[in-house]
Amino acid sequence: MMTRQANTERDAVAWAQFWEDEGSDAHVVNSEADAQALRAVWRPFLEGGLSSGGRCRILDVACGNAVVAEQAVSIAAEHGGAQHAICCDYSEAAVRAAVRRLDGASVSGIVADAARLPVPDQSLDIVVSQYGVEYAGATAFAELARVVAPGGAVQAIVHRVGGVIDRRCQDDEALLLATLDSGVFKSFMTLLKIRHKAAQAGLEPAAAKPASARFARSVERVETARDAAGLGAARSHVARLLTDLGRVATNPLAYRLDEMEQWVEGQRHALRGFANRMQSMSRAARDEGQVAILADFFREGGLSGVSVASFDPAHHRLSAGWILRGHR
Ligand SMILES: C[S@@+](CC[C@H](N)C(=O)[O-])C[C@H]1O[C@@H](n2cnc3c(N)ncnc32)[C@H](O)[C@@H]1O
């Protein structure tokens, strides 16, 4: 069986970068159809735990901006129950965004690794994770089980090897790496420098013709990779980048060289972070044998009714993940 590496420092940096750059407006799930399909999976589970109208403690693990905790809070409000939501992620910026998102509800944030939750044993009524806990490795599923209170329940939606998200991440990663390897940034800066130098020396822009041709060839390489890529977020990111590069390259003297150096460095950094994040998502995905092991961690943690189901939204040809459940 293929073993997947546990989370690395690079993954942590990539996620921190994502949440810091995007803040509370960030959406990991960016199609409304996907968001709806996810909400439809969560609703019956959350209603099961929240419909009594009593007090309920909810934990959203690897919460990102806490869309699941938010749904739980709104369902609890429908049933007139009091609830306290705890949003946990190892990115501080994500936890900040989550707490802001649930503004008005009874909410607290924890910055922690999902494999080591600073939460007492059996202290939570509803434990949820949406495409999150699996990043922390298989033993993090034992952590989820540990914190479920008697009468409480846990549900996790988990990335799937060969699923629609895994495929998209691999596709996006390939395009981002192809862009970084295309030479587009280097040829862009060379062109700009030559045009600035030529202007200072009073030479015609034609002096930059070979540099211009090199830049055009590297743009073509990126365009070829972009056209071969699927319709993921990387494609629109790279399309925007090409537009920006093209705008500057047609009128380079309107831009300061030092500012352009800095801008290019920022763009490279963003592409690398994006590619690392895509890699971390693919690495988190589990195949059928691996998800059975995750379910065993729930059983060994004393949970009953442990089940694994495939998450198959009707609008996708491929599965979108696994749904793991258990209760105490
Ligand atoms: C794909 S996002 C999902 C976010 C959110 N649950 C959602 O569905 O929108 C994965 C999240 O896991 C967090 N994460 C990754 N590894 C983690 C770990 N070891 N411990 C805690 N959080 C982690 C990331 O910071 C990120 O917010």
Ligand as a Chemical Component Dictionary entry (heavy atoms), coordinates in Angstrom:
data_LIG
# 
_chem_comp.id                   LIG 
_chem_comp.type                 NON-POLYMER 
_chem_comp.pdbx_formal_charge   0 
_chem_comp.three_letter_code    LIG 
# 
loop_
_chem_comp_atom.comp_id 
_chem_comp_atom.atom_id 
_chem_comp_atom.alt_atom_id 
_chem_comp_atom.type_symbol 
_chem_comp_atom.charge 
_chem_comp_atom.model_Cartn_x 
_chem_comp_atom.model_Cartn_y 
_chem_comp_atom.model_Cartn_z 
_chem_comp_atom.pdbx_ordinal 
LIG C1  C1  C 0  -8.390  22.249 2.409  1  
LIG S1  S1  S 1  -8.337  23.343 3.785  2  
LIG C2  C2  C 0  -9.956  23.070 4.479  3  
LIG C3  C3  C 0  -10.433 24.217 5.334  4  
LIG C4  C4  C 0  -11.890 24.120 5.792  5  
LIG N1  N1  N 0  -12.110 22.980 6.650  6  
LIG C5  C5  C 0  -12.829 24.110 4.603  7  
LIG O1  O1  O 0  -13.399 23.066 4.290  8  
LIG O2  O2  O -1 -12.980 25.160 3.962  9  
LIG C6  C6  C 0  -7.261  22.526 4.877  10 
LIG C7  C7  C 0  -7.058  23.245 6.194  11 
LIG O3  O3  O 0  -6.289  22.409 7.047  12 
LIG C8  C8  C 0  -5.377  23.204 7.787  13 
LIG N2  N2  N 0  -4.335  22.277 8.233  14 
LIG C9  C9  C 0  -3.464  21.589 7.471  15 
LIG N3  N3  N 0  -2.691  20.790 8.232  16 
LIG C10 C10 C 0  -3.108  20.967 9.518  17 
LIG C11 C11 C 0  -2.693  20.405 10.761 18 
LIG N4  N4  N 0  -1.706  19.523 10.837 19 
LIG N5  N5  N 0  -3.331  20.814 11.886 20 
LIG C12 C12 C 0  -4.327  21.738 11.826 21 
LIG N6  N6  N 0  -4.755  22.308 10.668 22 
LIG C13 C13 C 0  -4.149  21.918 9.526  23 
LIG C14 C14 C 0  -4.951  24.268 6.792  24 
LIG O4  O4  O 0  -4.413  25.415 7.414  25 
LIG C15 C15 C 0  -6.285  24.548 6.087  26 
LIG O5  O5  O 0  -6.983  25.562 6.738  27 
# 
loop_
_chem_comp_bond.comp_id 
_chem_comp_bond.atom_id_1 
_chem_comp_bond.atom_id_2 
_chem_comp_bond.value_order 
_chem_comp_bond.pdbx_ordinal 
LIG C1  S1  SING 1  
LIG S1  C2  SING 2  
LIG S1  C6  SING 3  
LIG C2  C3  SING 4  
LIG C3  C4  SING 5  
LIG C4  N1  SING 6  
LIG C4  C5  SING 7  
LIG C5  O1  DOUB 8  
LIG C5  O2  SING 9  
LIG C6  C7  SING 10 
LIG C7  O3  SING 11 
LIG C7  C15 SING 12 
LIG O3  C8  SING 13 
LIG C8  N2  SING 14 
LIG C8  C14 SING 15 
LIG N2  C9  SING 16 
LIG N2  C13 SING 17 
LIG C9  N3  DOUB 18 
LIG N3  C10 SING 19 
LIG C10 C11 SING 20 
LIG C10 C13 DOUB 21 
LIG C11 N4  SING 22 
LIG C11 N5  DOUB 23 
LIG N5  C12 SING 24 
LIG C12 N6  DOUB 25 
LIG N6  C13 SING 26 
LIG C14 O4  SING 27 
LIG C14 C15 SING 28 
LIG C15 O5  SING 29 
# 
